[in-house]
Amino acid sequence: MKAIRGWRLGRTSHMPGARHRARTEKPVWIIAVVSLIIMFVIGAYMFPHHSKAACYMLSSKGCKGFTDWLPTSPREFSYDEITARVVTREVLSSPRVIKKTSKIAFMFLTPGTLPFEKLWDLFFRGHEGKLSVYIHASKDTPVHTSRYFINRDIPSDEVVWGTISMIDAERRLLASALRDPENQQFVLLSDSCVPLRSFEYMYDYMMFSNVSYVDGFYDPGRHGTGRHTDHMLPEIPKEDFRKGSQWFSLKRQHAIITAADSLYYSKFRDYCGPAVESNKYCIADEHYLPTLFHILDPGGIVNWTLTYVDWSEKKWHPKTYMPEDITHELLKNLMSIDTVSHVTSDRTGVVTWTQCLWNGIKRPCYLFGRKFHADTLDKLIDLFSNYTSILHKPHYKM
């Protein structure tokens, strides 16, 4: 016991000789081993991958497992990536000038006829200097009934759901609308979309917003990052892959970036489509824009869309509203929604809710709605003056 107490106090003269030698030799042995390891690390770092045999001395994983210990260095961007970032920076640095002549480009993506032209005619009436219309008809040439739509068709091509052809059509619409320098906001609509607000409310909401509306969120499930492929690397890391609705509203700077992009577009063109890999079904229009702006300008978008869609039926396509569904109460409810939800496609099915903010102020989320059946037209026209009169003057100007 005295020897133990003496060791605790540091008085080693009370300890037996054999125990004293063991205590002085062991630290030397440890120091020698640690020194060898440090030398090996330095050598492997300075001369990597020259000898795999050396790596296996310490790790069954070889050099890859060994170098995992070392701090990672930032990846060097390719020439194309540098170009994309420089162009984005230059475009975004240009001031956004809103004038009395500034217009919103309404871009309709449709297979053919637009069944709600009469409703849109009622919506546009009296605001001729603040709007322009562009129509991409992928199958049949539309027969127009409204003066706002006559001679507004652009050169179009076939669109197949789930393929890059959907993105191609959107970019054609943007390119056509960008030719008019007065167009400052660009909203994508379908043949089943209808307005939920008055034109004045909608115009101020979009025109004086300081962001673009591009829906996007991180989904770790099979319908999210599960659709990412290694072929998209290194430009599109899996952790930057995003999912969202295709129905967007872009300010002019973001419209230019989208129309001009070739780097990220080519990745989706080549590696995102139906059965692009045996176990993947990548839908380009659900991922391209959310991913593009998450990489290039994440702070310049809000992660929700201005177009309401009901996915409560949990099918490949959203709920279609029929005539019996159309009531003033339904439209009022759609207009009052002020939060949006995103649900992951993994087993947990995590639901996240986001409050809709307009320039930092809580506001209703939606200006448009879909999918409405063509037979709902008469009911919507009958109710139009009533439901669009709510908050007729939003007072949104900055």
C-alpha positions as CSV (number, residue, x, y, z in Angstrom):
1,M,0.0,0.0,0.0
2,K,2.9,2.4,0.7
3,A,4.2,1.7,-2.7
4,I,0.9,2.6,-4.3
5,R,0.6,5.8,-2.3
6,G,4.1,6.7,-3.2
7,W,3.4,6.3,-7.0
8,R,0.4,8.4,-6.7
9,L,2.4,11.2,-5.1
10,G,5.3,10.8,-7.6
11,R,7.7,9.4,-5.0
12,T,9.1,6.6,-7.2
13,S,11.9,5.7,-4.7
14,H,9.3,3.6,-2.8
15,M,8.4,1.5,-5.8
16,P,10.1,-1.9,-6.6
17,G,12.7,-1.8,-9.3
18,A,11.0,-4.0,-11.9
19,R,7.8,-1.9,-11.8
20,H,9.9,1.3,-12.1
21,R,11.6,0.1,-15.3
22,A,8.3,-0.9,-16.9
23,R,6.8,2.5,-16.3
24,T,9.8,4.3,-17.9
25,E,10.1,2.0,-21.0
26,K,6.4,1.9,-22.1
27,P,6.2,5.6,-23.0
28,V,9.3,5.3,-25.2
29,W,7.7,2.4,-27.1
30,I,4.4,4.3,-27.7
31,I,6.3,7.4,-28.9
32,A,8.3,5.3,-31.4
33,V,5.1,3.8,-32.8
34,V,3.3,7.2,-33.0
35,S,6.3,8.7,-34.7
36,L,6.3,5.9,-37.4
37,I,2.6,6.5,-38.0
38,I,3.1,10.3,-38.4
39,M,6.0,9.7,-40.8
40,F,3.8,7.3,-42.8
41,V,1.0,9.9,-43.0
42,I,3.3,12.6,-44.2
43,G,4.8,10.3,-46.8
44,A,1.4,9.2,-48.1
45,Y,0.2,12.8,-48.3
46,M,3.3,14.0,-50.1
47,F,3.5,10.9,-52.5
48,P,-0.1,9.6,-52.8
49,H,-1.0,6.4,-54.6
50,H,2.6,5.5,-55.5
51,S,2.4,2.2,-53.6
52,K,-0.8,0.5,-52.7
53,A,1.1,-2.0,-50.7
54,A,2.1,0.6,-48.2
55,C,-1.5,1.7,-47.7
56,Y,-2.6,-1.9,-46.9
57,M,-0.2,-2.0,-44.1
58,L,-2.6,0.1,-42.0
59,S,-5.9,-0.3,-43.7
60,S,-7.7,-3.2,-45.5
61,K,-9.4,-0.5,-47.7
62,G,-6.1,0.4,-49.3
63,C,-5.2,4.0,-50.2
64,K,-8.8,5.2,-50.5
65,G,-9.5,4.2,-46.9
66,F,-6.3,5.8,-45.8
67,T,-6.7,9.1,-47.6
68,D,-10.2,9.4,-46.1
69,W,-8.4,10.4,-42.9
70,L,-6.9,13.4,-44.6
71,P,-8.7,16.8,-44.9
72,T,-10.6,17.2,-48.2
73,S,-9.7,20.2,-50.4
74,P,-12.3,22.2,-52.4
75,R,-13.0,20.8,-55.8
76,E,-11.6,22.8,-58.7
77,F,-14.3,24.0,-61.0
78,S,-14.1,23.2,-64.7
79,Y,-14.0,25.9,-67.3
80,D,-17.7,25.5,-68.0
81,E,-18.6,25.8,-64.3
82,I,-16.5,29.0,-64.0
83,T,-18.1,30.4,-67.1
84,A,-21.6,29.6,-65.7
85,R,-20.8,31.4,-62.4
86,V,-19.3,34.4,-64.1
87,V,-22.2,34.8,-66.4
88,T,-24.7,34.4,-63.5
89,R,-22.9,37.0,-61.4
90,E,-22.8,39.5,-64.3
91,V,-26.5,38.9,-65.1
92,L,-27.6,39.2,-61.5
93,S,-25.6,42.4,-60.9
94,S,-27.5,44.2,-63.6
95,P,-30.2,46.4,-62.0
96,R,-33.8,45.4,-62.3
97,V,-35.7,48.5,-63.6
98,I,-39.5,48.4,-63.2
99,K,-41.3,51.1,-65.3
100,K,-44.9,51.9,-66.1
101,T,-44.3,50.0,-69.4
102,S,-43.0,46.8,-67.7
103,K,-45.0,43.7,-68.6
104,I,-45.6,40.2,-67.4
105,A,-45.1,37.5,-70.0
106,F,-47.8,34.8,-69.6
107,M,-46.4,31.7,-71.2
108,F,-48.8,28.9,-71.9
109,L,-47.6,25.3,-72.4
110,T,-50.4,23.4,-73.9
111,P,-51.0,20.3,-76.2
112,G,-53.4,22.4,-78.3
113,T,-56.6,24.4,-77.6
114,L,-56.7,26.6,-74.5
115,P,-60.2,25.9,-73.0
116,F,-60.0,28.9,-70.6
117,E,-59.3,31.7,-73.1
118,K,-62.6,33.4,-72.3
119,L,-61.7,33.5,-68.6
120,W,-58.2,34.8,-69.3
121,D,-59.7,37.4,-71.7
122,L,-61.9,38.6,-68.7
123,F,-58.8,38.6,-66.5
124,F,-56.6,40.6,-69.0
125,R,-59.3,43.1,-70.1
126,G,-58.2,46.7,-69.5
127,H,-54.5,45.9,-68.8
128,E,-53.2,45.7,-72.4
129,G,-50.0,47.6,-71.7
130,K,-49.0,45.3,-68.8
131,L,-49.0,41.9,-70.3
132,S,-47.9,39.8,-73.2
133,V,-48.9,36.2,-74.2
134,Y,-46.9,33.4,-75.6
135,I,-48.3,29.9,-76.5
136,H,-46.3,26.7,-77.1
137,A,-48.8,24.2,-78.6
138,S,-47.1,20.8,-78.9
139,K,-49.7,18.8,-80.8
140,D,-52.5,20.7,-82.4
141,T,-52.7,24.3,-83.6
142,P,-55.1,26.2,-81.3
143,V,-58.1,28.0,-82.6
144,H,-58.2,31.2,-80.5
145,T,-61.3,33.0,-79.4
146,S,-59.6,35.9,-77.5
147,R,-57.8,38.8,-79.1
148,Y,-55.0,38.4,-76.5
149,F,-54.1,35.0,-77.8
150,I,-54.4,35.5,-81.6
151,N,-51.1,35.4,-83.4
152,R,-49.2,34.7,-80.1
153,D,-48.2,31.1,-81.0
154,I,-44.5,30.4,-81.1
155,P,-42.6,27.8,-83.1
156,S,-43.2,24.6,-81.2
157,D,-42.2,20.9,-81.0
158,E,-43.6,17.7,-79.6
159,V,-43.6,17.5,-75.8
160,V,-43.5,14.1,-74.0
161,W,-44.3,14.0,-70.3
162,G,-41.3,13.3,-68.1
163,T,-38.7,13.9,-70.8
164,I,-36.3,16.8,-71.5
165,S,-38.7,17.9,-74.2
166,M,-40.7,19.6,-71.4
167,I,-37.7,21.7,-70.5
168,D,-37.0,22.4,-74.2
169,A,-40.6,23.9,-74.5
170,E,-40.1,26.0,-71.5
171,R,-36.8,27.4,-72.8
172,R,-38.5,28.2,-76.2
173,L,-41.1,30.2,-74.4
174,L,-38.5,32.1,-72.4
175,A,-36.4,32.8,-75.4
176,S,-39.4,34.2,-77.3
177,A,-40.6,36.3,-74.4
178,L,-37.1,37.7,-73.7
179,R,-37.0,39.3,-77.1
180,D,-39.4,42.0,-75.7
181,P,-37.3,44.1,-73.3
182,E,-40.4,45.3,-71.6
183,N,-41.1,41.8,-70.2
184,Q,-39.8,41.8,-66.7
185,Q,-41.6,38.8,-65.2
186,F,-42.2,35.4,-66.8
187,V,-44.8,33.0,-65.6
188,L,-45.3,29.5,-66.9
189,L,-48.9,28.2,-67.2
190,S,-50.7,25.2,-68.5
191,D,-54.0,24.8,-70.5
192,S,-55.7,23.8,-67.2
193,C,-54.5,26.9,-65.2
194,V,-56.9,29.6,-64.1
195,P,-56.3,33.0,-62.3
196,L,-57.3,33.2,-58.6
197,R,-56.8,36.9,-58.2
198,S,-57.5,40.2,-60.0
199,F,-54.9,41.3,-62.5
200,E,-53.9,44.3,-60.4
201,Y,-53.2,42.1,-57.4
202,M,-51.3,39.6,-59.4
203,Y,-49.3,42.2,-61.3
204,D,-48.0,44.0,-58.1
205,Y,-47.4,40.7,-56.3
206,M,-45.0,39.4,-59.1
207,M,-43.6,42.6,-60.5
208,F,-42.5,44.1,-57.2
209,S,-41.2,40.9,-55.6
210,N,-37.4,40.8,-55.1
211,V,-37.2,37.0,-55.8
212,S,-38.3,34.4,-58.3
213,Y,-40.7,31.7,-57.5
214,V,-39.1,28.3,-58.2
215,D,-40.4,25.4,-56.1
216,G,-37.6,23.2,-54.8
217,F,-36.7,21.1,-51.7
218,Y,-34.2,18.4,-50.7
219,D,-35.9,14.9,-51.0
220,P,-33.6,12.0,-49.9
221,G,-36.1,9.5,-51.2
222,R,-36.4,7.5,-54.4
223,H,-38.3,10.3,-56.2
224,G,-35.7,12.8,-55.1
225,T,-32.0,12.2,-54.8
226,G,-32.8,8.6,-55.8
227,R,-33.1,9.9,-59.4
228,H,-29.6,11.4,-59.3
229,T,-26.9,9.5,-61.3
230,D,-23.2,9.6,-61.0
231,H,-23.1,10.8,-64.6
232,M,-24.2,14.2,-63.4
233,L,-21.0,14.5,-61.3
234,P,-19.0,16.6,-60.6
235,E,-21.1,19.6,-61.7
236,I,-24.2,18.4,-59.9
237,P,-23.4,16.8,-56.6
238,K,-26.1,14.5,-55.1
239,E,-26.5,16.8,-52.1
240,D,-27.4,19.7,-54.5
241,F,-30.0,17.7,-56.4
242,R,-33.5,19.3,-55.8
243,K,-37.1,18.5,-56.6
244,G,-40.1,20.7,-57.1
245,S,-43.0,21.8,-59.3
246,Q,-42.3,22.9,-62.8
247,W,-44.7,25.9,-62.7
248,F,-42.5,28.9,-62.1
249,S,-42.5,32.7,-62.1
250,L,-39.0,34.2,-63.0
251,K,-37.7,37.7,-62.9
252,R,-35.9,38.7,-66.1
253,Q,-32.4,38.0,-64.8
254,H,-33.3,34.4,-63.9
255,A,-35.1,34.0,-67.2
256,I,-31.9,34.9,-69.1
257,I,-29.9,32.5,-67.0
258,T,-32.3,29.7,-67.7
259,A,-32.5,30.4,-71.5
260,A,-28.7,30.6,-71.8
261,D,-27.7,27.6,-69.6
262,S,-26.0,24.8,-71.5
263,L,-23.8,23.1,-68.8
264,Y,-26.5,22.0,-66.3
265,Y,-29.2,21.6,-69.0
266,S,-26.9,19.1,-70.9
267,K,-26.6,17.0,-67.7
268,F,-30.4,16.7,-67.5
269,R,-30.8,16.2,-71.2
270,D,-28.4,13.3,-71.2
271,Y,-29.0,11.7,-67.8
272,C,-32.5,12.5,-66.6
273,G,-35.4,10.8,-68.3
274,P,-37.6,7.7,-68.1
275,A,-35.5,4.6,-67.4
276,V,-32.3,6.5,-67.8
277,E,-30.9,3.8,-65.6
278,S,-32.5,0.4,-64.9
279,N,-33.8,1.5,-61.5
280,K,-34.4,5.2,-62.0
281,Y,-37.2,7.2,-63.5
282,C,-36.0,10.8,-63.6
283,I,-38.5,13.5,-64.5
284,A,-36.5,16.4,-65.9
285,D,-39.1,19.2,-65.3
286,E,-39.3,18.3,-61.6
287,H,-35.6,18.7,-61.0
288,Y,-33.9,21.0,-63.6
289,L,-34.8,24.5,-62.4
290,P,-34.8,23.7,-58.7
291,T,-31.3,22.2,-59.0
292,L,-30.1,24.9,-61.3
293,F,-31.0,27.8,-59.0
294,H,-30.0,25.9,-55.8
295,I,-26.5,25.8,-57.3
296,L,-26.3,29.2,-59.0
297,D,-28.5,31.5,-56.9
298,P,-30.1,29.8,-53.9
299,G,-30.9,33.1,-52.2
300,G,-32.6,34.5,-55.3
301,I,-35.6,32.2,-55.2
302,V,-38.3,31.1,-52.8
303,N,-38.9,27.4,-52.6
304,W,-42.6,27.4,-53.6
305,T,-44.7,28.2,-56.6
306,L,-47.5,30.7,-57.3
307,T,-49.6,27.9,-58.9
308,Y,-51.7,25.8,-56.5
309,V,-51.9,22.0,-57.3
310,D,-53.8,19.4,-55.2
311,W,-51.7,16.3,-54.8
312,S,-53.9,14.9,-52.0
313,E,-54.9,11.9,-54.1
314,K,-51.2,10.7,-54.2
315,K,-51.2,9.8,-57.8
316,W,-48.8,10.5,-60.7
317,H,-51.0,13.4,-61.7
318,P,-52.8,16.0,-59.4
319,K,-56.5,16.2,-58.7
320,T,-58.6,17.5,-61.5
321,Y,-61.4,19.9,-60.4
322,M,-64.8,19.1,-62.0
323,P,-67.8,21.4,-62.3
324,E,-69.4,20.1,-59.1
325,D,-66.3,21.1,-57.2
326,I,-66.4,24.7,-58.2
327,T,-67.9,26.9,-55.5
328,H,-67.1,30.3,-54.1
329,E,-66.0,28.6,-50.9
330,L,-63.4,26.4,-52.8
331,L,-61.9,29.4,-54.6
332,K,-61.8,31.5,-51.4
333,N,-60.0,28.6,-49.6
334,L,-57.4,28.3,-52.3
335,M,-56.8,32.1,-52.1
336,S,-56.4,32.1,-48.4
337,I,-53.6,29.4,-48.2
338,D,-50.5,31.0,-46.7
339,T,-48.2,28.0,-46.1
340,V,-46.8,25.3,-48.4
341,S,-45.8,21.8,-47.6
342,H,-43.2,19.4,-49.0
343,V,-43.2,15.6,-48.4
344,T,-40.1,13.4,-48.8
345,S,-40.5,10.2,-50.8
346,D,-38.5,8.1,-48.4
347,R,-40.0,5.7,-45.9
348,T,-40.4,8.3,-43.2
349,G,-42.3,10.7,-45.5
350,V,-41.2,13.8,-43.6
351,V,-43.5,16.8,-44.1
352,T,-42.1,20.3,-43.8
353,W,-44.2,23.4,-43.8
354,T,-43.0,26.8,-45.1
355,Q,-44.7,30.1,-44.5
356,C,-45.2,32.2,-47.7
357,L,-43.4,35.5,-47.4
358,W,-43.5,38.3,-49.9
359,N,-40.4,40.5,-49.4
360,G,-40.4,39.3,-45.8
361,I,-44.1,39.9,-45.2
362,K,-46.6,37.0,-44.7
363,R,-48.9,36.8,-47.7
364,P,-51.2,34.2,-49.4
365,C,-49.2,31.8,-51.5
366,Y,-51.1,31.4,-54.8
367,L,-52.1,33.5,-57.7
368,F,-53.1,30.7,-60.1
369,G,-54.6,27.2,-59.7
370,R,-54.7,23.9,-61.7
371,K,-55.9,21.3,-62.8
372,F,-59.4,22.6,-63.8
373,H,-61.5,20.6,-66.3
374,A,-62.6,22.4,-69.4
375,D,-66.2,22.0,-68.3
376,T,-65.6,24.3,-65.3
377,L,-65.3,27.4,-67.5
378,D,-68.9,28.7,-67.2
379,K,-68.9,28.3,-63.4
380,L,-65.6,30.1,-63.1
381,I,-66.8,33.0,-65.3
382,D,-69.9,33.3,-63.2
383,L,-67.9,33.5,-60.0
384,F,-64.9,35.5,-61.4
385,S,-66.0,39.0,-60.4
386,N,-66.8,37.8,-56.9
387,Y,-63.7,35.8,-56.0
388,T,-61.2,38.2,-57.6
389,S,-62.6,41.2,-55.8
390,I,-61.1,40.0,-52.5
391,L,-58.1,42.1,-51.7
392,H,-58.5,43.9,-55.0
393,K,-55.8,46.5,-54.0
394,P,-52.9,44.7,-52.4
395,H,-50.7,47.8,-52.0
396,Y,-47.5,45.8,-52.7
397,K,-45.4,48.5,-54.4
398,M,-42.0,49.0,-52.9
